[in-house]
Amino acid sequence: MLCNGVNRRRRSTRAAPPPPPLRLSPLLACDPATAPEVLWFIAEHEPELRRWLVANPSADAALLEYVAQAGGPGVNRALTILLDGLPAA
């Protein structure tokens, strides 16, 4: 655009494009770098992946409680392994 003989570009006010869609997988569910929002999405919408959330060191008590209550294939076994591995009080 020419304004007083100067070529000025219009500044873009558009936000950056969103990141590509994540591929929900056991690896993503176990990865401690996975965002808590993604872990919760997996817990709420992907029963087949819930057991893998138990192995994630970033999974907090609220998430593990939800997974325990919601259940899913292999969840009880995963929780048993986790709890058996804790030191006795």
Secondary structure, DSSP 8 states (H G I E B T S, - for coil): -EETTEE------------------HHHHH-TTS-HHHHHHHHHH-GGGHHHHHT-TT--HHHHHHHHHH--TTHHHHHHHHHHTS---
